[in-house]
Amino acid sequence: MNNVELTSTITDVVYDINRVGTISVYMTIPSLSGEVINIPYNSKLYLNDTVHLVNDAHGVVVKEITRNTNSKEVLLPTNCPYCNSELNGLKCTNFNCSGVLEKEIIGYLSYLGIHLLTPKYIEKLIDKALLLCHADLYHL
């Protein structure tokens, strides 16, 4: 398989959370096919930077990032994007964070081999306070 090189621009930054409350930062880049690619990144990000990517057997990899004159620095969040609690570094300090609960439930259901409840459905159940802990799954 040949390596394919792509050049694109960072259009947005999105955040995700895992089941232990650590926030991950992803740069959003439109691909050649019009899809949006979210690539994890662990350094300072600037909107409108030009990103040189390589699509190889291991997936899409950042080769180089070039700063443009119209680039704007993206500040890391100080509050959790899910529950708005204060972050300690990039870790949510709220033991009842809805984002953490969602990831825990998804992981628990996956472990049990249950794939009927989609992440969007789980998110809705949490938002409506119908799912506050793992035990609530047995009362749906």
DSSP file with accessible surface (Angstrom, degrees, kcal/mol):
  #  RESIDUE AA STRUCTURE BP1 BP2  ACC     N-H-->O    O-->H-N    N-H-->O    O-->H-N    TCO  KAPPA ALPHA  PHI   PSI    X-CA   Y-CA   Z-CA
    1    1 A M              0   0  177      0, 0.0     2,-0.2     0, 0.0    56,-0.2   0.000 360.0 360.0 360.0 131.5    0.0    0.0    0.0
    2    2 A N        -     0   0  144     54,-0.1     2,-0.3     1,-0.1    53,-0.0  -0.582 360.0-112.8 -83.3 144.8    1.4    3.4   -1.0
    3    3 A N        -     0   0  103     -2,-0.2     2,-0.5    53,-0.1    53,-0.2  -0.583  28.3-150.7 -73.7 136.8    1.5    6.3    1.5
    4    4 A V  E     -A   55   0A  73     51,-2.1    51,-3.5    -2,-0.3     2,-0.4  -0.942   5.5-150.3-111.8 125.6   -0.9    9.1    0.5
    5    5 A E  E     -A   54   0A 121     -2,-0.5     2,-0.3    49,-0.2    49,-0.2  -0.811  16.2-175.9 -98.6 137.3    0.1   12.6    1.6
    6    6 A L  E     -A   53   0A  25     47,-2.7    47,-3.3    -2,-0.4     2,-0.4  -0.940  14.3-156.1-128.2 151.1   -2.6   15.2    2.3
    7    7 A T  E     +A   52   0A  82     -2,-0.3     2,-0.3    45,-0.2    45,-0.2  -0.998  28.8 146.4-127.7 132.0   -2.6   18.9    3.1
    8    8 A S  E     -A   51   0A  20     43,-2.4    43,-3.3    -2,-0.4     2,-0.4  -0.857  40.1-105.8-149.5-175.8   -5.5   20.5    5.0
    9    9 A T  E     -A   50   0A  54     -2,-0.3     2,-0.5    41,-0.2    41,-0.2  -0.951  29.5-113.7-124.9 140.4   -6.3   23.2    7.5
   10   10 A I        +     0   0    0     39,-2.2    38,-2.8    -2,-0.4    19,-0.2  -0.612  37.8 172.2 -71.8 118.9   -7.3   22.9   11.2
   11   11 A T        -     0   0   74     17,-2.7     2,-0.3    -2,-0.5    -1,-0.2   0.649  58.6  -6.7-103.6 -21.0  -10.9   24.2   11.2
   12   12 A D  E     -C   28   0B  84     16,-1.0    16,-3.1    34,-0.1     2,-0.4  -0.978  56.2-128.1-163.6 167.7  -11.9   23.4   14.8
   13   13 A V  E     -C   27   0B  12     -2,-0.3     2,-0.3    14,-0.2    14,-0.2  -0.998  25.3-170.9-128.2 131.4  -10.8   21.6   18.0
   14   14 A V  E     -C   26   0B  47     12,-2.4    12,-2.6    -2,-0.4     2,-0.4  -0.872   9.6-143.1-121.7 158.2  -13.1   19.1   19.7
   15   15 A Y  E     -C   25   0B  61     -2,-0.3     2,-0.3    10,-0.2    10,-0.2  -0.912  13.3-176.1-122.7 146.4  -12.8   17.4   23.1
   16   16 A D  E     -C   24   0B  47      8,-1.9     8,-2.9    -2,-0.4     2,-0.3  -0.908  12.6-145.4-133.4 163.3  -13.7   14.0   24.3
   17   17 A I  E     -C   23   0B   2     -2,-0.3     6,-0.2     6,-0.2     2,-0.2  -0.955   7.9-144.5-130.2 147.5  -13.6   12.3   27.7
   18   18 A N    >   -     0   0   61      4,-1.5     3,-1.7    -2,-0.3    85,-0.2  -0.497  39.7 -89.1-103.2-176.8  -12.8    8.8   28.7
   19   19 A R  T 3  S+     0   0  160      1,-0.3    85,-0.1    84,-0.2    81,-0.0   0.579 125.7  51.0 -74.7  -5.6  -14.3    6.7   31.5
   20   20 A V  T 3  S-     0   0   84      2,-0.1    -1,-0.3    83,-0.0    80,-0.1   0.345 121.4-102.2-108.5   5.5  -11.7    8.0   34.1
   21   21 A G    <   +     0   0    2     -3,-1.7    71,-2.8     1,-0.3     2,-0.4   0.541  69.8 144.9  94.6   8.0  -12.3   11.6   33.3
   22   22 A T  B     -E   91   0C  50     69,-0.2    -4,-1.5    78,-0.0     2,-0.4  -0.677  42.9-136.8 -84.2 130.3   -9.3   12.5   31.2
   23   23 A I  E     -C   17   0B   5     67,-3.6     2,-0.4    -2,-0.4    -6,-0.2  -0.704  14.4-156.2 -87.1 132.2  -10.1   15.0   28.4
   24   24 A S  E     -C   16   0B  43     -8,-2.9    -8,-1.9    -2,-0.4     2,-0.5  -0.886   7.7-141.9-107.4 142.8   -8.6   14.3   25.0
   25   25 A V  E     -C   15   0B  12     -2,-0.4    16,-2.0    16,-0.3     2,-0.4  -0.885  18.7-174.7-107.4 131.0   -8.0   17.1   22.4
   26   26 A Y  E     -CD  14  40B  56    -12,-2.6   -12,-2.4    -2,-0.5     2,-0.4  -0.986  19.0-138.9-126.6 135.6   -8.6   16.5   18.7
   27   27 A M  E     -CD  13  39B   0     12,-2.8    12,-2.4    -2,-0.4     2,-0.5  -0.754  21.2-136.7 -89.6 139.4   -7.9   18.8   15.8
   28   28 A T  E     +CD  12  38B  10    -16,-3.1   -17,-2.7    -2,-0.4   -16,-1.0  -0.872  27.0 175.0-101.5 127.1  -10.7   18.8   13.2
   29   29 A I  E     - D   0  37B   0      8,-2.6     8,-3.2    -2,-0.5     2,-0.3  -0.997  29.2-128.3-134.2 127.6   -9.6   18.7    9.6
   30   30 A P  E     - D   0  36B  49      0, 0.0     6,-0.2     0, 0.0   -21,-0.2  -0.580  30.5-142.9 -72.9 136.8  -11.7   18.4    6.4
   31   31 A S    >   -     0   0   25      4,-3.4     3,-1.5    -2,-0.3   -23,-0.0  -0.396  26.9 -98.6 -92.4 176.4  -10.5   15.6    4.2
   32   32 A L  T 3  S+     0   0  144      1,-0.3    -1,-0.1    -2,-0.1   -24,-0.0   0.832 123.5  55.3 -64.4 -29.9  -10.4   15.5    0.4
   33   33 A S  T 3  S-     0   0   86      2,-0.1    -1,-0.3     1,-0.1     3,-0.1   0.474 121.4-106.0 -83.7  -0.9  -13.6   13.5    0.3
   34   34 A G  S <  S+     0   0   61     -3,-1.5    -2,-0.1     1,-0.3    -1,-0.1   0.317  80.3 128.4  94.6  -9.3  -15.4   16.2    2.4
   35   35 A E        -     0   0  133     -5,-0.1    -4,-3.4     1,-0.1     2,-0.5  -0.357  61.3-117.8 -72.8 161.6  -15.5   14.1    5.6
   36   36 A V  E     -D   30   0B  92     -6,-0.2     2,-0.5    -3,-0.1    -1,-0.1  -0.879  24.7-156.8-103.1 131.6  -14.2   15.6    8.8
   37   37 A I  E     -D   29   0B  34     -8,-3.2    -8,-2.6    -2,-0.5     2,-0.6  -0.917   2.7-156.2-108.7 131.7  -11.2   13.9   10.4
   38   38 A N  E     -D   28   0B  85     -2,-0.5   -10,-0.2   -10,-0.2   -25,-0.1  -0.946  15.0-174.1-106.4 119.0  -10.6   14.2   14.2
   39   39 A I  E     -D   27   0B  13    -12,-2.4   -12,-2.8    -2,-0.6    22,-0.0  -0.953  24.6-121.5-117.2 127.1   -6.9   13.6   15.0
   40   40 A P  E     -D   26   0B  79      0, 0.0     2,-0.3     0, 0.0   -14,-0.2  -0.359  34.2-178.3 -64.4 145.0   -5.6   13.5   18.6
   41   41 A Y        -     0   0   62    -16,-2.0   -16,-0.3     2,-0.1     4,-0.1  -0.994  23.3-166.1-149.0 140.0   -2.9   16.1   19.3
   42   42 A N        +     0   0  166     -2,-0.3     2,-0.2     2,-0.1     3,-0.0   0.111  66.1  65.8-115.8  20.5   -0.9   16.7   22.5
   43   43 A S  S    S-     0   0   76      1,-0.1     2,-0.1     0, 0.0    -2,-0.1  -0.678  98.7 -56.0-128.7-176.5    0.7   20.1   21.8
   44   44 A K        -     0   0  131     -2,-0.2     2,-0.4     1,-0.0    -1,-0.1  -0.411  55.8-152.1 -63.6 138.7   -0.5   23.7   21.3
   45   45 A L  E     -G   74   0D   7     29,-0.6    29,-3.0    -2,-0.1     2,-0.4  -0.887  10.7-165.1-116.3 146.4   -3.1   24.0   18.5
   46   46 A Y  E >   -G   73   0D  44     -2,-0.4     3,-1.4    27,-0.3    27,-0.3  -0.998  23.0-123.7-130.3 127.1   -3.8   26.9   16.3
   47   47 A L  E 3  S+G   72   0D  48     25,-2.8    25,-1.4    -2,-0.4   -36,-0.2  -0.417  97.1  26.0 -63.7 146.3   -6.9   27.3   14.1
   48   48 A N  T 3  S+     0   0   53    -38,-2.8    -1,-0.2     1,-0.3    22,-0.2   0.459  85.3 142.5  76.3   3.9   -6.1   27.8   10.4
   49   49 A D    <   -     0   0    1     -3,-1.4   -39,-2.2   -39,-0.1     2,-0.5  -0.446  55.6-117.2 -66.3 149.0   -2.7   26.1   10.7
   50   50 A T  E     -AB   9  66A  29     16,-2.5    16,-3.2   -41,-0.2     2,-0.5  -0.787  29.8-157.9 -89.7 129.5   -1.8   24.0    7.6
   51   51 A V  E     -AB   8  65A   0    -43,-3.3   -43,-2.4    -2,-0.5     2,-0.6  -0.931   8.0-155.7-114.5 128.3   -1.5   20.4    8.4
   52   52 A H  E     -AB   7  64A  47     12,-3.4    11,-3.1    -2,-0.5    12,-1.7  -0.926  23.6-174.3-102.6 119.1    0.5   17.9    6.3
   53   53 A L  E     -AB   6  62A   2    -47,-3.3   -47,-2.7    -2,-0.6     2,-0.4  -0.811  20.3-150.7-116.4 154.4   -0.7   14.4    6.8
   54   54 A V  E     -AB   5  61A  20      7,-2.7     7,-2.9    -2,-0.3     2,-0.8  -0.996   6.8-156.0-122.7 128.0    0.3   11.0    5.7
   55   55 A N  E     +AB   4  60A  57    -51,-3.5   -51,-2.1    -2,-0.4     5,-0.2  -0.894  35.7 149.2-102.9 102.9   -2.3    8.2    5.3
   56   56 A D  E >   - B   0  59A  33      3,-2.2     3,-1.8    -2,-0.8   -54,-0.1  -0.460  65.6 -69.0-120.6-165.0   -0.4    5.0    5.6
   57   57 A A  T 3  S+     0   0   82      1,-0.3     3,-0.1   -56,-0.2   -55,-0.0   0.733 130.6  54.2 -62.3 -21.4   -1.1    1.4    6.9
   58   58 A H  T 3  S-     0   0  170      1,-0.4    -1,-0.3     3,-0.0     2,-0.2   0.402 117.7-105.5 -93.8   0.6   -1.3    2.8   10.5
   59   59 A G  E <   -B   56   0A  28     -3,-1.8    -3,-2.2     2,-0.1     2,-0.5  -0.686  66.9 -17.3 109.4-162.8   -3.9    5.4    9.7
   60   60 A V  E     -B   55   0A  50     -2,-0.2     2,-0.4    -5,-0.2    -5,-0.2  -0.701  65.1-174.8 -85.7 125.2   -3.7    9.2    9.3
   61   61 A V  E     -B   54   0A  68     -7,-2.9    -7,-2.7    -2,-0.5     2,-0.5  -0.961  27.6-119.3-124.1 137.0   -0.5   10.6   10.8
   62   62 A V  E     +B   53   0A  39     -2,-0.4    -9,-0.2    -9,-0.2     3,-0.1  -0.620  30.7 175.7 -75.1 123.0    0.5   14.2   11.2
   63   63 A K  E     -     0   0A 119    -11,-3.1     2,-0.3    -2,-0.5   -10,-0.2   0.849  63.9 -14.0 -93.2 -44.0    3.8   14.8    9.3
   64   64 A E  E     -B   52   0A 108    -12,-1.7   -12,-3.4     2,-0.0     2,-0.4  -0.986  51.8-147.6-160.2 147.7    4.1   18.5    9.8
   65   65 A I  E     -B   51   0A  38     -2,-0.3     2,-0.5   -14,-0.2   -14,-0.2  -0.991  14.6-159.8-122.9 128.6    2.1   21.6   10.9
   66   66 A T  E     -B   50   0A  51    -16,-3.2   -16,-2.5    -2,-0.4     2,-0.3  -0.925  15.8-131.5-111.1 127.8    2.8   25.0    9.4
   67   67 A R        -     0   0  127     -2,-0.5     2,-0.2   -18,-0.2   -18,-0.1  -0.588  21.9-154.8 -77.8 133.7    1.8   28.2   11.2
   68   68 A N    >   -     0   0   50     -2,-0.3     3,-1.5     1,-0.1   -19,-0.1  -0.683  26.9-113.3-103.3 163.5   -0.1   30.7    9.0
   69   69 A T  T 3  S+     0   0  154      1,-0.3    -1,-0.1    -2,-0.2   -20,-0.1   0.792 117.5  49.2 -68.5 -25.7   -0.3   34.4    9.5
   70   70 A N  T 3  S+     0   0   94    -22,-0.2    -1,-0.3     2,-0.1     2,-0.1   0.238  83.5 129.5 -98.1  15.4   -4.1   34.2   10.3
   71   71 A S    <   -     0   0   23     -3,-1.5     2,-0.4   -23,-0.1   -23,-0.2  -0.410  42.9-156.3 -71.9 144.5   -3.7   31.3   12.8
   72   72 A K  E     -G   47   0D 142    -25,-1.4   -25,-2.8    -2,-0.1   -23,-0.1  -0.988  19.5-117.8-124.9 129.3   -5.3   31.7   16.2
   73   73 A E  E     -G   46   0D  85     -2,-0.4     2,-0.6   -27,-0.3   -27,-0.3  -0.340  21.1-139.3 -66.2 138.6   -4.2   29.9   19.3
   74   74 A V  E     -G   45   0D  27    -29,-3.0   -29,-0.6    -2,-0.1     2,-0.3  -0.887  15.6-143.3 -99.2 120.1   -6.7   27.5   20.9
   75   75 A L        -     0   0  132     -2,-0.6     3,-0.1   -31,-0.1   -29,-0.0  -0.675  20.5-114.7 -83.4 138.0   -6.6   27.6   24.7
   76   76 A L        -     0   0   97     -2,-0.3    -1,-0.1     1,-0.1   -32,-0.0  -0.397  41.5 -97.2 -67.8 148.5   -7.1   24.4   26.5
   77   77 A P        -     0   0   28      0, 0.0    -1,-0.1     0, 0.0     3,-0.1  -0.311  24.6-164.8 -68.8 149.0  -10.3   24.3   28.6
   78   78 A T  S    S+     0   0  106      1,-0.1     9,-2.6    -3,-0.1     2,-0.3   0.523  79.0  51.5-103.8 -13.1  -10.3   25.0   32.3
   79   79 A N  B    S-H   86   0E  62      7,-0.2     7,-0.2    13,-0.0     6,-0.1  -0.942  98.8 -96.1-123.8 149.8  -13.7   23.5   32.8
   80   80 A C     >  -     0   0    2      5,-3.3     4,-1.9    -2,-0.3    -2,-0.1  -0.367  25.0-141.4 -62.3 129.9  -15.0   20.1   31.7
   81   81 A P  T  4 S+     0   0   67      0, 0.0    -1,-0.2     0, 0.0   -64,-0.0   0.640  99.2  44.9 -69.0  -9.9  -16.9   20.4   28.4
   82   82 A Y  T  4 S+     0   0   78      3,-0.1    16,-0.1   -66,-0.0    -2,-0.0   0.842 133.1   8.9 -99.9 -43.7  -19.5   17.9   29.7
   83   83 A C  T  4 S-     0   0   37      2,-0.1     3,-0.1    14,-0.1    -3,-0.0   0.430  89.3-125.3-120.6  -3.7  -20.3   19.0   33.2
   84   84 A N     <  +     0   0  117     -4,-1.9     2,-0.1     1,-0.2     3,-0.1   0.599  59.6 145.3  67.6  13.8  -18.6   22.4   33.4
   85   85 A S        -     0   0   31      1,-0.1    -5,-3.3    -6,-0.1    -1,-0.2  -0.430  60.7 -85.4 -75.5 158.8  -16.7   21.3   36.6
   86   86 A E  B     -H   79   0E 145     -7,-0.2     7,-1.3    -2,-0.1     2,-0.3  -0.353  43.9-133.4 -64.8 139.3  -13.2   22.6   37.1
   87   87 A L  E     -F   92   0C  13     -9,-2.6     2,-0.7     5,-0.2     5,-0.2  -0.741   3.5-146.9 -93.6 145.2  -10.4   20.6   35.4
   88   88 A N  E >  S-F   91   0C 126      3,-2.9     3,-0.9    -2,-0.3     2,-0.6  -0.913  81.1 -45.8-106.1  98.2   -7.2   19.5   37.2
   89   89 A G  T 3  S-     0   0   60     -2,-0.7    -2,-0.1     1,-0.2   -67,-0.0  -0.666 124.3 -29.4  71.1-119.1   -4.9   19.6   34.2
   90   90 A L  T 3  S+     0   0   55     -2,-0.6   -67,-3.6    -3,-0.1     2,-0.4  -0.131 119.0 103.8-116.5  36.3   -7.0   17.8   31.6
   91   91 A K  E <  S-EF  22  88C  90     -3,-0.9    -3,-2.9   -69,-0.2   -69,-0.2  -0.971  70.9-124.9-123.0 129.7   -8.9   15.6   34.1
   92   92 A C  E     - F   0  87C  13    -71,-2.8    -5,-0.2    -2,-0.4    -6,-0.1  -0.504  13.0-160.2 -71.8 135.7  -12.4   16.3   35.3
   93   93 A T        +     0   0   73     -7,-1.3     2,-0.6    -2,-0.2    -1,-0.1   0.456  60.8 102.4 -95.8  -2.3  -12.7   16.5   39.1
   94   94 A N    >   -     0   0   47      1,-0.1     3,-1.4    -8,-0.1    -2,-0.1  -0.736  55.5-161.1 -88.9 117.1  -16.5   15.8   39.2
   95   95 A F  T 3  S+     0   0  201     -2,-0.6    -1,-0.1     1,-0.3    -3,-0.0   0.669  93.9  50.1 -69.0 -16.1  -17.2   12.2   40.3
   96   96 A N  T 3  S+     0   0  147      4,-0.0    -1,-0.3   -13,-0.0     2,-0.1   0.007  77.2 151.9-110.3  27.4  -20.7   12.6   38.8
   97   97 A C    <>  -     0   0    1     -3,-1.4     4,-2.5     1,-0.1     5,-0.2  -0.371  43.2-143.4 -62.7 130.6  -19.7   13.9   35.4
   98   98 A S  H  > S+     0   0   35      1,-0.2     4,-2.4     2,-0.2    -1,-0.1   0.855  99.9  54.3 -65.8 -33.3  -22.2   13.0   32.7
   99   99 A G  H  > S+     0   0    0      2,-0.2     4,-2.1     1,-0.2    -1,-0.2   0.914 110.2  45.7 -66.5 -42.0  -19.4   12.4   30.1
  100  100 A V  H  > S+     0   0   16      2,-0.2     4,-2.7     1,-0.2    -2,-0.2   0.934 112.5  51.2 -65.8 -44.7  -17.6   10.0   32.4
  101  101 A L  H  X S+     0   0   23     -4,-2.5     4,-2.7     1,-0.2     5,-0.2   0.925 108.8  51.7 -58.7 -43.6  -20.8    8.2   33.2
  102  102 A E  H  X S+     0   0   22     -4,-2.4     4,-2.5     1,-0.2    -1,-0.2   0.934 112.1  45.2 -59.4 -47.6  -21.6    7.8   29.5
  103  103 A K  H  X S+     0   0   55     -4,-2.1     4,-2.3     2,-0.2    -1,-0.2   0.883 112.7  51.6 -65.6 -38.1  -18.2    6.3   28.8
  104  104 A E  H  X S+     0   0   71     -4,-2.7     4,-2.6     2,-0.2    -2,-0.2   0.931 111.9  46.5 -62.7 -44.6  -18.4    4.0   31.8
  105  105 A I  H  X S+     0   0    0     -4,-2.7     4,-2.9     2,-0.2     5,-0.3   0.920 111.7  50.6 -65.5 -43.9  -21.9    2.7   30.7
  106  106 A I  H  X S+     0   0   50     -4,-2.5     4,-2.2    -5,-0.2    -1,-0.2   0.927 113.4  46.1 -60.1 -44.3  -20.8    2.2   27.1
  107  107 A G  H  X S+     0   0   34     -4,-2.3     4,-2.4     2,-0.2    -2,-0.2   0.906 112.7  50.0 -64.3 -41.2  -17.8    0.3   28.3
  108  108 A Y  H  X S+     0   0   67     -4,-2.6     4,-1.9     2,-0.2    -2,-0.2   0.936 112.3  46.4 -63.7 -46.4  -19.9   -1.8   30.7
  109  109 A L  H  X>S+     0   0    9     -4,-2.9     5,-2.9     2,-0.2     4,-0.6   0.892 111.7  51.7 -65.1 -38.3  -22.4   -2.7   28.1
  110  110 A S  H ><5S+     0   0   67     -4,-2.2     3,-1.0    -5,-0.3    -1,-0.2   0.920 107.6  52.4 -63.3 -42.4  -19.7   -3.6   25.6
  111  111 A Y  H 3<5S+     0   0  197     -4,-2.4    -2,-0.2     1,-0.3    -1,-0.2   0.890 110.5  48.2 -60.3 -37.7  -18.1   -5.8   28.2
  112  112 A L  H 3<5S-     0   0   76     -4,-1.9    -1,-0.3    -5,-0.2    -2,-0.2   0.570 117.2-116.4 -79.1  -9.0  -21.5   -7.5   28.6
  113  113 A G  T <<5 +     0   0   48     -3,-1.0     2,-0.6    -4,-0.6    -3,-0.2   0.702  68.2 141.3  80.3  21.0  -21.8   -7.9   24.8
  114  114 A I      < +     0   0   71     -5,-2.9    -1,-0.3    -6,-0.2    -2,-0.1  -0.863  14.9 160.8-100.3 118.4  -24.9   -5.6   24.7
  115  115 A H        +     0   0  140     -2,-0.6    -1,-0.1    -3,-0.1    -5,-0.1   0.154  47.3  97.1-122.0  16.2  -24.8   -3.3   21.7
  116  116 A L  S    S+     0   0  158      1,-0.1     2,-0.8    -7,-0.1    -1,-0.1   0.805  71.3  70.9 -76.8 -30.4  -28.5   -2.3   21.5
  117  117 A L  S    S-     0   0   44     -3,-0.1    -1,-0.1   -11,-0.1    -8,-0.0  -0.793  77.5-150.9 -91.7 114.1  -28.1    1.0   23.3
  118  118 A T     >  -     0   0   75     -2,-0.8     4,-2.7     1,-0.1     5,-0.2  -0.406  26.5-110.0 -78.5 158.6  -26.2    3.5   21.2
  119  119 A P  H  > S+     0   0   69      0, 0.0     4,-2.6     0, 0.0     5,-0.2   0.885 120.4  53.0 -55.2 -38.0  -24.0    6.2   22.7
  120  120 A K  H  > S+     0   0  141      2,-0.2     4,-2.0     1,-0.2     5,-0.1   0.904 110.1  47.2 -65.0 -40.1  -26.6    8.8   21.5
  121  121 A Y  H  > S+     0   0  119      2,-0.2     4,-2.3     1,-0.2    -1,-0.2   0.921 112.0  49.7 -67.1 -42.2  -29.4    6.9   23.3
  122  122 A I  H  X S+     0   0    1     -4,-2.7     4,-2.3     1,-0.2    -2,-0.2   0.921 109.2  52.9 -61.5 -42.9  -27.3    6.5   26.4
  123  123 A E  H  X S+     0   0   66     -4,-2.6     4,-2.7    -5,-0.2    -1,-0.2   0.921 109.1  49.2 -59.2 -42.1  -26.6   10.3   26.3
  124  124 A K  H  X S+     0   0  129     -4,-2.0     4,-2.0     2,-0.2    -1,-0.2   0.906 109.6  51.4 -64.9 -41.1  -30.3   11.1   26.1
  125  125 A L  H  <>S+     0   0   10     -4,-2.3     5,-2.7     2,-0.2     6,-1.1   0.900 112.3  46.6 -63.0 -38.8  -31.1    8.7   29.1
  126  126 A I  H ><5S+     0   0   17     -4,-2.3     3,-1.8     4,-0.2    -2,-0.2   0.929 110.5  52.2 -68.2 -44.2  -28.4   10.5   31.1
  127  127 A D  H 3<5S+     0   0  109     -4,-2.7    -2,-0.2     1,-0.3    -1,-0.2   0.849 110.5  48.3 -60.9 -34.1  -29.7   14.0   30.1
  128  128 A K  T 3<5S-     0   0  153     -4,-2.0    -1,-0.3    -5,-0.2    -2,-0.2   0.337 114.7-119.2 -88.7   8.0  -33.2   13.0   31.2
  129  129 A A  T < 5S+     0   0   61     -3,-1.8    -3,-0.2     2,-0.2     3,-0.2   0.755  82.8 119.8  59.7  28.5  -31.8   11.6   34.5
  130  130 A L  S   <S+     0   0   98     -5,-2.7     2,-0.4     1,-0.2    -4,-0.2   0.588  74.4  44.8 -91.4 -14.1  -33.1    8.1   33.7
  131  131 A L        +     0   0    0     -6,-1.1    -1,-0.2     1,-0.1    -2,-0.2  -0.910  59.0 146.5-134.4 100.0  -29.6    6.7   33.9
  132  132 A L  S    S+     0   0  111     -2,-0.4     2,-0.3     1,-0.3    -1,-0.1   0.542  71.6   1.4-111.2 -14.7  -27.6    7.9   36.8
  133  133 A C  S >  S-     0   0   55      1,-0.1     3,-1.1   -32,-0.0     4,-0.4  -0.961  83.9 -87.3-161.1 173.8  -25.5    4.8   37.5
  134  134 A H  G >  S+     0   0   65     -2,-0.3     3,-1.7     1,-0.3     4,-0.4   0.868 120.1  62.3 -58.5 -37.2  -24.9    1.3   36.2
  135  135 A A  G >  S+     0   0   53      1,-0.3     3,-1.5     2,-0.2    -1,-0.3   0.811  90.0  68.8 -61.7 -28.9  -27.7   -0.2   38.3
  136  136 A D  G X  S+     0   0   42     -3,-1.1     3,-1.6     1,-0.3    -1,-0.3   0.730  83.5  73.0 -64.5 -20.4  -30.2    2.0   36.5
  137  137 A L  G X  S+     0   0   24     -3,-1.7     3,-0.8    -4,-0.4    -1,-0.3   0.829  92.8  55.0 -60.1 -30.9  -29.6   -0.1   33.4
  138  138 A Y  G <  S+     0   0  150     -3,-1.5    -1,-0.3    -4,-0.4    -2,-0.2   0.484 106.2  51.8 -84.3  -1.1  -31.6   -2.9   35.0
  139  139 A H  G <         0   0  150     -3,-1.6    -1,-0.2    -4,-0.2    -2,-0.2   0.230 360.0 360.0-117.4  11.0  -34.6   -0.7   35.6
  140  140 A L    <         0   0  109     -3,-0.8    -3,-0.0    -4,-0.2    -9,-0.0  -0.438 360.0 360.0 -76.1 360.0  -35.1    0.7   32.1
